[in-house]
Amino acid sequence: MDQYKKKADRFDWTLTLLLFLFFLVSCAAIYSAQASGQYGAKNFLLMQVFWYVIGAAIISVSIFIDGYQYKRLSWYLYGFGLILLLAVYLAPESIAPIRNGAKSWFVIRGIGQIQPSEFVKTFLILALSRVITSHHENHLEKTLKTDFLLLVKLGVTTAVPLGLIMLQPDLGTGLVILSILTGLILISGISWKIIIPIYSAGASLGALIFYLVLIKPDFLEKYLHVQTYQFNRIYAWLDPYSHATSSSYHLLKSLSAVGSGLITGKGFTNREVYIPEAHTDFIFSVIGEEYGFVGGSIVVGLFFLLIYHLIKTALDTRDLFNTYVCTGIISVITFHVFQNIGMTIQVLPITGIPLPFISYGGSSLMGNMFAMGLVYSIRYHHKTYMFSTDNSLQA
């Protein structure tokens, strides 16, 4: 009995409660979104419940593998992810069709669409975490040279999956990959003498490209062979009413839905604004319309609680590998939340990034649940040693 009690004490009940609340929010929002009549006989709610069950099974397996084993498996999972990305790029369209201009999914009869890049995010986090820990173990004396070497290692490790993802092309997931790299670089111990110049140069380059897109798009088309239509999302974001019937259609509908929800919303299933594909990327618009500012704030609050819990887990552990893993997961969740909610209210341009744990999508949910499985594992294998104020994890 004591053995079962000890195992129960090691289980992360806080994370379980948060995931259960996300499950309830997701089910309510998807049920309402699919009631618009656009989807015919498709029952996305039932499928989302199914994917949550699969996600729970993934967690139940992941929790019993400790950090040491994940560290050993990291390169195998990373390689497996690269094989999946290469396979989806090379596969015939009968298996990996082109949809919305991107070839990002395998279509499996009886199951649906599987998007490998959703799993590659977590595989990359494990690989980068191992790169950092192994580098510090092999270079005990820290210099600018060793820091620059670590930066190169991280960059190369990230560049391979990033390149394969951009070949699809999938800009949204590419940005998520970059957010993982950014988060891990910031806590990797690399000197700020290296980080500041590199990120300043990157920010300057981004600002220059943005300027050219707005002011001199002909320059990009003439010298870089970039087609101006590729910037329509930026134009639609900055001036949506000039593109109301084309690239700004979703944005204007989303703004109308969220704005009409006012403070308390119109009530469950009382939607009036039609938004295509509302059950996926624009699920927050459904929440904003039906539950208003109050409901939207509660959802944002849940994400803040989740991120706080992940930060606390990263700080509690004394195993650097696990700390880096938590940081990568925090980077993914934070970027997804800010980008998805931001694009529904015109704070950010529209990209195909779902709202974690709430938007419909099997690959996204399974990938996120695997990431949560890593957090469960870190908590479950957490050990406190007598006569020590430090907490430790299995190596």
C-alpha positions in Angstrom: 0.0 0.0 0.0 2.9 2.4 0.9 4.4 1.6 -2.5 1.2 2.7 -4.4 1.0 5.8 -2.2 4.6 6.8 -3.0 3.9 6.4 -6.8 0.7 8.4 -6.5 2.6 11.2 -4.7 5.1 11.2 -7.6 2.4 11.6 -10.2 1.8 15.1 -11.6 -1.8 15.8 -10.5 -1.6 19.5 -11.3 -0.7 18.8 -14.9 -3.5 16.2 -15.1 -6.0 18.8 -13.9 -4.9 21.4 -16.4 -5.0 18.9 -19.3 -8.5 17.8 -18.2 -9.7 21.4 -18.2 -8.2 21.9 -21.7 -10.1 18.7 -22.7 -13.4 20.2 -21.6 -12.7 23.5 -23.3 -11.7 21.7 -26.5 -14.8 19.5 -26.5 -17.2 22.4 -25.9 -15.6 24.6 -28.6 -15.3 21.9 -31.2 -18.9 20.8 -30.6 -20.1 24.4 -31.2 -17.8 24.9 -34.2 -18.9 21.9 -36.1 -22.6 22.8 -35.6 -22.3 25.5 -38.3 -23.4 23.0 -41.0 -20.2 23.3 -43.1 -18.9 19.8 -42.2 -21.9 17.6 -43.0 -21.9 14.3 -41.1 -18.3 14.6 -39.8 -18.1 14.4 -36.0 -14.9 16.2 -35.0 -15.9 16.1 -31.4 -15.9 12.3 -31.3 -12.5 12.2 -33.1 -11.0 14.8 -30.7 -12.1 12.6 -27.8 -10.4 9.6 -29.6 -7.2 11.6 -30.1 -7.2 12.6 -26.4 -7.5 8.9 -25.5 -4.5 8.1 -27.7 -2.7 11.0 -26.1 -3.4 9.6 -22.7 -2.0 6.3 -23.8 1.2 8.1 -25.1 1.6 9.8 -21.7 1.1 6.5 -19.8 4.0 5.0 -21.7 6.2 8.1 -21.7 6.0 8.5 -17.9 7.9 5.3 -17.2 10.9 6.2 -19.3 13.3 8.3 -17.3 15.5 11.2 -18.4 18.6 9.0 -18.9 16.7 6.8 -21.3 15.3 9.8 -23.2 18.8 11.2 -23.5 20.0 7.9 -25.0 17.0 7.7 -27.4 17.3 11.4 -28.5 19.4 10.9 -31.6 17.3 7.8 -32.7 14.1 9.8 -32.4 15.7 12.8 -34.2 16.8 10.5 -37.0 13.3 8.9 -37.2 11.8 12.4 -37.4 14.1 13.3 -40.3 13.1 10.1 -42.1 9.4 11.0 -41.7 9.9 14.5 -43.1 11.9 13.2 -46.0 9.3 10.5 -46.7 6.4 12.9 -46.7 8.3 15.1 -49.2 9.2 12.2 -51.5 5.9 10.2 -51.2 3.5 10.2 -54.1 0.4 12.5 -53.8 -1.8 9.4 -53.4 -0.2 9.0 -49.9 0.9 12.6 -49.2 -1.4 14.9 -51.1 -0.8 18.6 -51.6 -3.3 20.7 -49.6 -3.5 24.4 -49.5 -0.2 24.5 -51.4 1.7 22.4 -48.8 2.7 18.7 -48.8 2.9 18.1 -45.0 0.6 15.2 -44.3 0.4 11.5 -44.8 -3.2 10.3 -45.4 -3.9 7.0 -43.8 -7.2 5.3 -44.6 -9.4 4.8 -41.6 -7.2 7.1 -39.4 -7.0 10.4 -41.2 -4.1 12.8 -41.7 -0.8 12.4 -39.8 1.6 15.4 -39.9 5.2 14.3 -39.1 6.4 17.8 -38.2 4.2 17.9 -35.1 6.3 15.0 -33.7 9.6 16.4 -35.0 9.2 19.4 -32.7 9.6 17.3 -29.6 12.2 15.0 -31.2 14.2 18.2 -31.9 13.9 19.4 -28.3 15.4 16.1 -27.1 18.2 16.3 -29.6 19.1 19.9 -28.8 19.0 19.2 -25.1 21.4 16.4 -25.6 23.7 18.5 -27.7 23.9 21.2 -25.0 24.5 18.7 -22.1 27.1 16.7 -24.0 28.9 19.9 -25.0 29.1 21.1 -21.5 30.3 17.7 -20.3 33.1 17.7 -22.9 34.1 21.3 -22.5 34.4 22.0 -18.8 36.4 25.2 -19.4 34.0 27.8 -21.0 35.4 30.2 -23.6 34.0 32.2 -26.5 35.4 29.6 -28.8 33.6 26.7 -27.1 30.4 28.8 -26.9 30.6 29.5 -30.6 31.1 25.8 -31.3 28.0 25.0 -29.3 26.0 27.6 -31.3 27.2 26.0 -34.5 26.1 22.5 -33.2 22.7 23.8 -32.3 22.3 25.6 -35.6 23.3 22.6 -37.7 21.0 20.2 -35.7 18.1 22.6 -36.2 18.8 23.5 -39.9 18.3 19.9 -41.2 14.6 19.5 -40.0 13.9 23.2 -40.6 15.1 22.8 -44.2 12.9 19.8 -44.8 9.9 21.5 -43.3 10.3 24.6 -45.4 10.5 22.4 -48.5 6.8 21.4 -47.8 6.5 24.5 -47.4 5.2 25.1 -43.8 6.2 28.5 -42.6 4.2 28.3 -39.4 6.0 25.1 -38.2 9.3 26.6 -39.3 8.7 29.5 -37.0 8.0 27.1 -34.2 11.3 25.3 -34.9 13.1 28.6 -34.7 11.3 29.4 -31.4 12.7 26.1 -29.9 16.2 27.0 -31.0 15.9 30.5 -29.6 14.6 29.4 -26.2 17.4 26.8 -25.8 20.1 29.1 -26.9 19.1 31.7 -24.3 19.5 29.2 -21.4 22.4 27.1 -22.9 25.1 29.2 -21.2 26.4 30.7 -24.5 27.9 34.1 -23.8 25.8 37.2 -24.5 28.8 38.6 -26.3 27.9 36.1 -29.0 24.1 36.0 -28.6 23.5 39.8 -28.8 25.4 40.5 -32.1 23.8 37.5 -33.8 20.3 38.2 -32.7 20.7 41.9 -33.5 21.8 41.1 -37.0 18.9 38.7 -37.4 16.4 41.3 -36.1 18.0 43.9 -38.5 17.7 41.5 -41.4 14.1 40.8 -40.5 13.3 44.5 -40.3 15.0 45.1 -43.7 13.0 42.3 -45.4 9.8 43.7 -43.8 10.6 47.1 -45.1 11.2 45.8 -48.6 8.0 43.8 -48.6 6.0 46.9 -47.8 7.9 49.6 -49.7 9.9 47.9 -52.5 8.4 44.5 -53.3 9.6 44.9 -56.9 13.2 44.7 -55.6 12.6 41.3 -54.0 10.9 40.1 -57.1 13.6 41.3 -59.4 16.8 40.3 -57.5 15.6 37.5 -55.2 13.0 36.1 -57.6 10.3 36.2 -54.9 6.8 36.5 -56.1 4.9 39.4 -54.6 1.7 37.2 -54.1 3.7 35.4 -51.4 3.4 38.5 -49.2 -0.4 38.7 -49.4 -0.7 37.5 -45.8 1.3 40.5 -44.6 -0.7 42.9 -46.8 -3.9 41.3 -45.6 -2.8 41.6 -41.9 -1.9 45.3 -42.2 -4.8 46.3 -44.4 -7.5 43.6 -44.1 -10.4 45.7 -45.6 -8.6 46.0 -48.9 -8.5 42.2 -49.2 -11.8 41.5 -47.6 -12.9 38.9 -50.2 -9.6 37.1 -50.5 -6.7 36.7 -48.1 -8.3 38.8 -45.3 -11.6 36.9 -45.3 -10.8 34.7 -42.3 -9.3 37.6 -40.3 -12.3 39.8 -40.8 -14.7 37.0 -39.8 -12.6 36.3 -36.7 -12.5 40.0 -35.7 -16.3 40.1 -36.1 -16.8 37.0 -34.0 -14.5 38.0 -31.2 -15.7 41.6 -31.2 -19.4 40.6 -31.1 -18.8 38.4 -28.1 -18.3 41.6 -26.0 -17.7 40.9 -22.2 -19.7 37.6 -21.5 -20.4 36.3 -25.0 -23.5 35.1 -26.7 -23.7 31.7 -24.9 -23.0 28.1 -25.8 -23.8 27.2 -29.4 -25.3 30.7 -30.0 -22.8 31.6 -32.7 -23.8 34.0 -35.5 -20.6 34.6 -37.4 -19.6 32.0 -39.9 -15.9 31.1 -40.0 -14.6 28.4 -42.3 -12.5 25.7 -40.5 -13.4 27.2 -37.2 -12.7 24.0 -35.4 -8.9 24.1 -36.2 -6.8 27.3 -36.4 -9.7 29.7 -35.5 -11.1 27.9 -32.5 -10.3 30.9 -30.2 -12.7 33.0 -32.4 -15.5 30.5 -31.4 -14.6 30.8 -27.7 -14.4 34.6 -28.0 -17.9 34.9 -29.6 -19.7 32.5 -27.3 -18.0 33.4 -24.0 -16.7 36.9 -24.7 -13.8 38.6 -23.0 -14.4 36.6 -19.8 -14.2 33.2 -21.5 -11.2 34.2 -23.6 -9.4 35.4 -20.5 -10.1 32.1 -18.7 -8.5 30.2 -21.6 -5.5 32.5 -21.6 -5.2 32.1 -17.9 -5.2 28.3 -18.2 -2.2 28.6 -20.6 -0.4 30.9 -18.2 -1.0 28.3 -15.4 0.4 25.5 -17.7 3.5 27.6 -18.6 4.0 28.5 -14.9 3.9 24.8 -14.0 6.4 23.9 -16.8 8.7 26.7 -15.6 8.4 25.4 -12.0 9.3 21.9 -13.2 12.3 23.2 -15.1 13.5 25.0 -11.9 12.8 22.1 -9.6 14.9 19.6 -11.5 18.7 19.5 -11.0 19.3 17.5 -14.1 20.3 19.9 -16.9 19.1 17.7 -19.7 15.6 17.8 -18.2 15.8 21.5 -17.7 16.6 22.0 -21.3 13.7 19.7 -22.3 11.2 21.7 -20.2 12.6 24.9 -21.8 12.0 23.6 -25.3 8.5 22.6 -24.4 7.8 26.0 -22.9 9.1 27.7 -26.1 6.7 25.6 -28.2 3.6 26.2 -26.1 4.3 29.9 -25.6 4.9 30.5 -29.3 1.8 28.5 -30.3 -0.5 30.4 -27.9 0.7 33.9 -28.7 0.7 33.3 -32.5 -2.6 31.5 -32.6 -4.5 33.9 -30.4 -2.6 36.9 -31.8 -3.6 36.1 -35.4 -7.3 35.8 -34.5 -7.3 39.4 -33.2 -5.0 41.0 -35.8 -2.0 41.3 -33.5 0.0 38.9 -35.7 -0.2 37.7 -39.3 -2.2 34.6 -40.0 -0.2 31.3 -40.0 -1.5 27.8 -39.9 -0.7 27.2 -36.2 -3.3 25.5 -34.0 -4.1 26.4 -30.4 -2.5 23.7 -28.2 -4.8 21.1 -26.7 -7.9 23.0 -27.9 -7.8 23.1 -31.7 -8.9 19.9 -33.5 -6.1 17.9 -34.9 -4.7 14.4 -34.1 -1.1 15.0 -35.0 -0.9 18.3 -33.1 -2.6 16.8 -30.0 -0.5 13.6 -30.0 2.7 15.7 -30.4 1.7 17.9 -27.5 0.7 15.0 -25.4 4.1 13.3 -26.0 5.7 16.6 -24.9 3.6 16.5 -21.7 4.6 12.9 -21.3 8.2 14.1 -20.9 7.1 16.5 -18.2 5.2 13.7 -16.4 8.4 11.6 -16.6 10.5 14.4 -15.1 8.1 14.8 -12.2 7.6 11.0 -11.7 11.3 10.3 -11.6 12.0 13.3 -9.4 14.0 12.3 -6.2 14.7 14.3 -3.0 17.7 13.1 -1.1 17.9 13.2 2.7 20.2 15.8 4.4 20.1 17.9 1.2 18.1 20.9 0.1 18.8 20.1 -3.5 16.4 18.0 -5.6 17.8 15.6 -8.1 16.6 13.5 -11.0 18.0 10.3 -12.3 20.8 11.1 -14.7 
